[in-house]
Amino acid sequence: MKKSIVLSVFLYAQVASAQDLSPQNLLSICQGKSNPSQASSSTSLKLVNVENKDLMIIDKGFCQEYLKQQSEIKVSQLAETLEKGIEQTDLNSCPPEKKIGTESDKWKVRFYASHSYTTYFNSDINFQSSRYNVEIKDYEWAERGSREFFTLEEWKKPGSNPFQMIDEPTNTFTVSLEKDGHEFFLSAFHPKFLQANDQVKHIKGTIDGVAVDEVAPINKPFDGYNQSPGESELVRNQNTHKQMTFELGYGHRFTLLDSKIGSLNYVPSIGLGVMVGENVTVMVKEGQWWDFDEYQDKHGIQGVGGSITNRLEFNTPKERFGVFYENKIGYYHQEHGFLDGTQKYNLGFMGNSVGMKFMIHNPNNKKKSTPAL
């Protein structure tokens, strides 16, 4: 039977003299199996082979401390290696996080052109002039659509100008700037509204010095030269020439659907602006049938107000082109000329528009140049 030599941990230097115990060998010894049945709770026995000799080492806590030290060294070395492989980055130089649902943080420019079908709401109106001083309840406005300019028959007529369709119908043109879903716009709405025909309303005031307070026609039909004092003969009251509404507004763009064939967007917005134009009024002269008092108002601001708009648009990929439907509800307080006096009323309207959208500028669509290798 081979000899066994019993060593204490404190005689470790003598064991090292028998064989060079490298850190690998020492680690192997400390990680070796122990025989706790032959040692007390504070010691452990390690059986190792040195120069073909079996050595029994009594470990009184050395291996525990040594293995703990080696574990700390490995952790320190790993942290040092990782630190060398990671570049220190200044968090302040990181680009800001883009908001979810936006394509870019750069400004995009869009242009909208549409044809509008507009309904004008009834309202009370007050006329004041040298002849006609009345208040009319529930006064009616009608739209002048002039949609015959959309027909081929109209274009075939001698002297017809197809491009007149840009001016004649009620239409809207809008330029918008959008970034991160926030859209700012300038719109030019071209309404054309005039006094509705065949109105029978409550009229109160004076006409040619005669007091009236009754339900009667606003423009009484021709009845064989039998004009009576106090009859209302307001032939025309129209806002169609150079009539424009200019608004500045804000909206927010929501993407409802985004696919390979295109995207669907919803844009609610609100706008504030002014209405300008040249009102024209015509009234039959007192005691006449074929002579008229006519007045054309000077071009200028007629009123102030605003609108609420909801737009639904479908865009081709990269948004270069699109089609849209838009609903607009507007309200303007109007004060402008009437004959040799003034008229005041609150104009409410609802427009339903269909049209086309064009992308004027989109930084995302620009091709990035590839640097030469």
C-alpha positions as CSV (number, residue, x, y, z in Angstrom):
1,M,0.0,0.0,0.0
2,K,1.3,3.4,-1.0
3,K,2.5,5.7,1.7
4,S,0.2,8.5,2.8
5,I,1.5,11.8,4.2
6,V,-0.8,14.0,6.2
7,L,-0.3,17.7,5.8
8,S,-2.0,20.7,7.4
9,V,-2.9,23.7,5.3
10,F,-0.2,25.7,7.1
11,L,2.4,23.2,5.7
12,Y,1.4,24.2,2.1
13,A,4.8,25.6,1.4
14,Q,6.4,22.2,2.0
15,V,3.9,20.5,-0.4
16,A,4.8,23.1,-3.0
17,S,8.4,22.1,-2.7
18,A,7.5,18.6,-3.7
19,Q,5.8,19.8,-6.9
20,D,5.2,23.2,-8.4
21,L,1.5,23.8,-7.6
22,S,0.3,26.2,-10.3
23,P,-3.0,28.0,-9.8
24,Q,-4.6,25.4,-12.1
25,N,-3.3,22.5,-9.9
26,L,-4.3,24.4,-6.7
27,L,-7.7,25.0,-8.1
28,S,-8.0,21.3,-9.0
29,I,-7.0,20.3,-5.5
30,C,-9.6,22.7,-3.9
31,Q,-12.3,21.6,-6.2
32,G,-11.6,17.9,-5.6
33,K,-13.8,15.6,-3.6
34,S,-13.7,15.8,0.2
35,N,-14.3,13.1,2.7
36,P,-16.3,14.9,5.4
37,S,-16.8,11.6,7.4
38,Q,-13.1,11.7,8.3
39,A,-12.9,15.3,9.4
40,S,-14.5,17.7,11.8
41,S,-17.1,20.4,10.8
42,S,-14.3,22.9,10.5
43,T,-12.0,20.9,8.3
44,S,-12.1,18.7,5.2
45,L,-9.8,16.1,3.8
46,K,-8.4,16.3,0.3
47,L,-6.8,13.3,-1.4
48,V,-4.2,14.4,-4.1
49,N,-1.3,12.7,-6.0
50,V,2.0,14.4,-6.1
51,E,5.0,12.7,-7.7
52,N,3.2,9.4,-7.7
53,K,2.6,9.8,-4.0
54,D,-0.9,10.0,-2.4
55,L,-1.1,13.0,-0.1
56,M,-3.9,13.6,2.3
57,I,-4.4,17.3,2.9
58,I,-6.3,18.6,5.9
59,D,-8.1,21.8,4.8
60,K,-9.0,24.1,7.6
61,G,-10.7,26.8,5.5
62,F,-8.0,27.6,2.9
63,C,-9.8,26.1,-0.1
64,Q,-13.0,28.0,0.8
65,E,-11.2,31.3,0.9
66,Y,-9.1,30.5,-2.2
67,L,-12.2,29.5,-4.3
68,K,-14.0,32.7,-3.2
69,Q,-11.0,34.8,-4.2
70,Q,-10.7,33.1,-7.6
71,S,-14.4,33.7,-8.3
72,E,-14.0,37.5,-7.6
73,I,-11.0,37.6,-9.9
74,K,-13.0,36.0,-12.8
75,V,-15.9,38.5,-12.3
76,S,-13.5,41.4,-12.3
77,Q,-11.8,40.1,-15.5
78,L,-15.1,39.7,-17.2
79,A,-16.2,43.2,-16.4
80,E,-12.9,44.6,-17.7
81,T,-13.4,42.7,-21.0
82,L,-16.9,44.0,-21.5
83,E,-15.9,47.5,-20.7
84,K,-13.2,47.5,-23.4
85,G,-15.7,46.3,-26.0
86,I,-18.3,49.0,-25.3
87,E,-17.8,52.5,-26.5
88,Q,-18.8,55.3,-24.1
89,T,-21.8,57.1,-25.6
90,D,-23.0,60.6,-24.6
91,L,-26.8,60.2,-24.1
92,N,-27.3,63.8,-24.9
93,S,-26.2,63.1,-28.5
94,C,-28.7,60.4,-29.1
95,P,-31.5,61.4,-31.5
96,P,-34.9,62.0,-30.0
97,E,-37.3,59.1,-30.0
98,K,-39.8,59.3,-32.9
99,K,-43.5,59.2,-32.0
100,I,-45.5,56.1,-32.8
101,G,-47.6,56.5,-35.9
102,T,-45.4,59.2,-37.6
103,E,-43.3,58.7,-40.7
104,S,-40.9,61.5,-40.3
105,D,-39.9,64.4,-38.1
106,K,-39.5,66.7,-41.2
107,W,-42.0,69.0,-42.7
108,K,-44.2,67.8,-45.5
109,V,-46.2,70.1,-47.9
110,R,-49.5,69.0,-49.4
111,F,-51.9,70.6,-51.8
112,Y,-55.7,69.9,-51.9
113,A,-58.2,70.8,-54.6
114,S,-61.9,69.9,-54.3
115,H,-65.4,70.7,-55.6
116,S,-67.9,71.4,-52.8
117,Y,-71.6,70.9,-52.5
118,T,-72.7,73.5,-50.0
119,T,-75.9,73.8,-48.0
120,Y,-76.6,77.2,-46.4
121,F,-78.7,77.4,-43.2
122,N,-81.6,79.8,-42.7
123,S,-81.1,82.8,-40.4
124,D,-82.7,86.0,-39.4
125,I,-81.4,89.0,-41.4
126,N,-81.6,92.8,-40.9
127,F,-81.7,95.2,-43.9
128,Q,-81.2,99.0,-43.4
129,S,-81.4,101.5,-46.3
130,S,-83.2,104.6,-47.4
131,R,-86.1,102.5,-48.7
132,Y,-85.9,99.1,-47.1
133,N,-85.7,98.9,-43.3
134,V,-86.9,95.5,-42.3
135,E,-86.0,92.3,-40.3
136,I,-86.9,89.1,-42.0
137,K,-87.2,85.9,-40.0
138,D,-85.7,82.6,-41.3
139,Y,-84.3,84.1,-44.4
140,E,-83.1,81.5,-46.9
141,W,-79.9,81.4,-48.9
142,A,-79.4,79.1,-51.9
143,E,-76.1,77.7,-53.4
144,R,-75.1,78.8,-56.9
145,G,-73.3,75.6,-58.0
146,S,-73.0,76.3,-61.8
147,R,-72.3,72.7,-62.3
148,E,-73.2,72.9,-66.0
149,F,-69.5,73.8,-66.5
150,F,-68.7,70.2,-65.7
151,T,-70.6,68.9,-68.8
152,L,-69.3,68.2,-72.2
153,E,-72.3,69.9,-73.8
154,E,-71.2,73.2,-72.2
155,W,-67.6,72.8,-73.4
156,K,-68.8,72.3,-77.0
157,K,-70.6,75.7,-77.1
158,P,-68.9,78.4,-79.1
159,G,-66.6,80.6,-77.0
160,S,-66.8,78.1,-74.0
161,N,-63.8,78.0,-71.8
162,P,-63.5,74.6,-70.0
163,F,-61.1,76.1,-67.5
164,Q,-63.9,78.3,-66.2
165,M,-65.0,75.3,-64.2
166,I,-62.3,76.2,-61.8
167,D,-64.1,79.5,-60.9
168,E,-67.8,78.9,-61.4
169,P,-68.6,76.0,-59.1
170,T,-68.1,76.2,-55.3
171,N,-64.6,74.9,-54.7
172,T,-61.8,74.8,-52.1
173,F,-58.0,74.9,-52.4
174,T,-55.8,74.2,-49.4
175,V,-52.1,74.1,-48.7
176,S,-50.9,72.3,-45.6
177,L,-47.7,71.9,-43.6
178,E,-47.4,68.7,-41.5
179,K,-44.9,67.4,-39.1
180,D,-45.2,64.6,-36.5
181,G,-49.0,64.4,-37.3
182,H,-49.5,68.1,-36.6
183,E,-51.0,69.9,-39.6
184,F,-51.2,73.6,-40.2
185,F,-53.1,74.8,-43.2
186,L,-54.3,77.8,-45.3
187,S,-57.5,77.2,-47.1
188,A,-59.3,79.3,-49.8
189,F,-63.0,78.4,-50.0
190,H,-65.0,79.9,-52.9
191,P,-68.7,80.0,-51.8
192,K,-71.5,81.3,-54.0
193,F,-74.7,82.0,-52.3
194,L,-77.8,84.1,-53.1
195,Q,-81.3,84.8,-52.0
196,A,-83.5,81.8,-52.5
197,N,-86.5,82.2,-54.9
198,D,-90.2,82.1,-53.8
199,Q,-89.7,82.9,-50.2
200,V,-92.7,83.8,-48.0
201,K,-91.4,85.0,-44.6
202,H,-92.3,87.2,-41.7
203,I,-91.3,90.7,-42.5
204,K,-91.3,93.5,-39.9
205,G,-90.2,97.1,-40.4
206,T,-90.8,99.7,-43.1
207,I,-90.8,99.5,-46.9
208,D,-90.8,102.9,-48.7
209,G,-92.1,104.5,-45.5
210,V,-95.0,102.0,-45.1
211,A,-95.0,100.0,-41.9
212,V,-95.2,96.2,-42.4
213,D,-95.5,93.4,-39.9
214,E,-96.8,90.3,-41.7
215,V,-95.9,87.1,-43.5
216,A,-95.5,88.0,-47.2
217,P,-93.4,87.3,-50.3
218,I,-89.9,88.8,-50.2
219,N,-90.1,89.3,-54.0
220,K,-93.7,89.5,-55.0
221,P,-94.4,88.0,-58.5
222,F,-95.5,90.3,-61.3
223,D,-99.3,90.9,-61.0
224,G,-100.2,93.2,-63.9
225,Y,-98.7,96.5,-62.7
226,N,-100.7,96.4,-59.5
227,Q,-97.9,97.3,-57.0
228,S,-99.2,98.1,-53.6
229,P,-97.4,100.3,-51.0
230,G,-95.4,98.3,-48.6
231,E,-94.8,95.3,-50.9
232,S,-91.4,93.8,-50.8
233,E,-89.7,93.8,-54.3
234,L,-86.2,92.6,-53.3
235,V,-85.3,91.0,-56.6
236,R,-81.7,90.0,-55.9
237,N,-79.4,89.7,-52.9
238,Q,-76.3,87.7,-53.9
239,N,-72.7,87.0,-52.8
240,T,-71.2,85.3,-55.8
241,H,-68.6,87.7,-57.3
242,K,-65.1,87.3,-55.9
243,Q,-66.6,85.7,-52.8
244,M,-63.9,84.0,-50.9
245,T,-63.3,82.6,-47.4
246,F,-59.7,82.5,-46.2
247,E,-58.9,80.4,-43.1
248,L,-55.8,79.5,-41.1
249,G,-56.2,76.3,-39.1
250,Y,-54.8,73.3,-37.3
251,G,-55.5,69.7,-37.6
252,H,-54.1,66.3,-36.5
253,R,-53.4,63.4,-38.8
254,F,-54.4,59.9,-37.8
255,T,-53.4,56.8,-39.8
256,L,-56.3,54.3,-39.9
257,L,-54.8,51.9,-42.4
258,D,-51.3,51.4,-43.9
259,S,-50.7,48.8,-46.5
260,K,-48.7,48.1,-49.7
261,I,-51.4,49.6,-51.9
262,G,-51.7,52.8,-49.9
263,S,-52.8,54.4,-46.6
264,L,-56.1,55.7,-45.2
265,N,-55.9,58.8,-43.0
266,Y,-58.4,60.8,-40.9
267,V,-57.7,64.5,-40.3
268,P,-60.0,66.5,-38.0
269,S,-59.3,70.3,-37.9
270,I,-60.5,73.7,-36.9
271,G,-60.0,77.0,-38.7
272,L,-60.5,80.7,-38.2
273,G,-60.7,83.3,-41.0
274,V,-62.4,86.1,-42.9
275,M,-65.0,86.2,-45.7
276,V,-64.5,88.8,-48.5
277,G,-66.6,89.6,-51.6
278,E,-68.8,92.0,-53.5
279,N,-72.4,91.8,-52.6
280,V,-75.0,92.8,-55.3
281,T,-78.5,93.8,-54.5
282,V,-81.4,94.8,-56.8
283,M,-84.8,96.2,-55.9
284,V,-87.7,97.4,-58.0
285,K,-88.1,101.2,-57.9
286,E,-91.0,102.6,-56.0
287,G,-94.2,102.6,-58.2
288,Q,-92.3,100.9,-61.1
289,W,-92.0,97.4,-62.6
290,W,-89.1,97.7,-65.1
291,D,-86.9,100.2,-63.4
292,F,-84.5,99.0,-60.6
293,D,-82.3,100.3,-57.9
294,E,-79.1,98.3,-58.1
295,Y,-76.1,98.4,-55.8
296,Q,-72.7,96.6,-56.0
297,D,-70.8,96.6,-52.7
298,K,-67.1,97.4,-52.7
299,H,-64.8,94.5,-52.5
300,G,-63.7,93.9,-48.9
301,I,-64.1,92.0,-45.7
302,Q,-67.7,91.1,-45.0
303,G,-67.3,89.0,-41.8
304,V,-65.3,86.8,-39.5
305,G,-65.8,83.3,-38.3
306,G,-64.5,79.8,-38.4
307,S,-65.2,76.2,-39.3
308,I,-64.8,72.6,-38.1
309,T,-63.6,70.1,-40.7
310,N,-63.4,66.3,-40.9
311,R,-61.4,64.8,-43.8
312,L,-60.9,61.2,-44.9
313,E,-58.3,60.6,-47.5
314,F,-56.7,57.7,-49.3
315,N,-53.1,58.0,-50.4
316,T,-51.0,56.0,-52.8
317,P,-47.7,54.6,-51.5
318,K,-45.3,57.4,-50.4
319,E,-48.3,59.7,-50.5
320,R,-47.5,61.3,-53.9
321,F,-51.2,61.3,-54.8
322,G,-54.5,60.9,-53.1
323,V,-58.3,61.4,-53.1
324,F,-60.4,62.6,-50.2
325,Y,-63.8,63.4,-48.9
326,E,-64.2,66.4,-46.6
327,N,-67.1,67.7,-44.5
328,K,-67.0,71.3,-43.3
329,I,-69.4,73.2,-41.0
330,G,-68.8,76.9,-40.9
331,Y,-70.2,80.0,-39.2
332,Y,-69.6,83.6,-40.1
333,H,-71.1,86.9,-38.8
334,Q,-71.6,89.0,-41.8
335,E,-72.0,92.8,-42.1
336,H,-71.8,94.4,-45.5
337,G,-73.5,96.7,-48.1
338,F,-77.2,96.6,-49.1
339,L,-78.4,99.2,-51.6
340,D,-77.3,102.4,-50.0
341,G,-77.2,100.9,-46.6
342,T,-76.2,97.7,-44.8
343,Q,-77.3,94.2,-44.0
344,K,-76.4,92.0,-41.1
345,Y,-76.8,88.2,-40.6
346,N,-75.2,85.1,-39.3
347,L,-74.2,82.8,-42.2
348,G,-74.1,79.1,-41.3
349,F,-73.2,76.5,-43.9
350,M,-72.2,72.9,-44.4
351,G,-69.9,71.8,-47.3
352,N,-69.3,68.3,-48.6
353,S,-66.3,68.2,-50.8
354,V,-64.6,65.6,-53.0
355,G,-61.2,66.2,-54.5
356,M,-57.6,65.3,-55.1
357,K,-54.4,65.7,-53.0
358,F,-50.9,66.1,-54.2
359,M,-47.7,65.8,-52.2
360,I,-45.6,68.9,-53.0
361,H,-42.6,68.1,-50.7
362,N,-41.8,65.0,-48.7
363,P,-38.2,64.5,-47.5
364,N,-38.9,60.8,-47.1
365,N,-39.3,60.4,-50.9
366,K,-35.8,61.7,-51.7
367,K,-33.3,59.0,-52.7
368,K,-30.3,58.9,-50.5
369,S,-27.0,58.8,-52.4
370,T,-24.7,55.8,-51.7
371,P,-21.0,56.8,-51.0
372,A,-18.4,55.3,-53.3
373,L,-16.2,52.6,-51.8
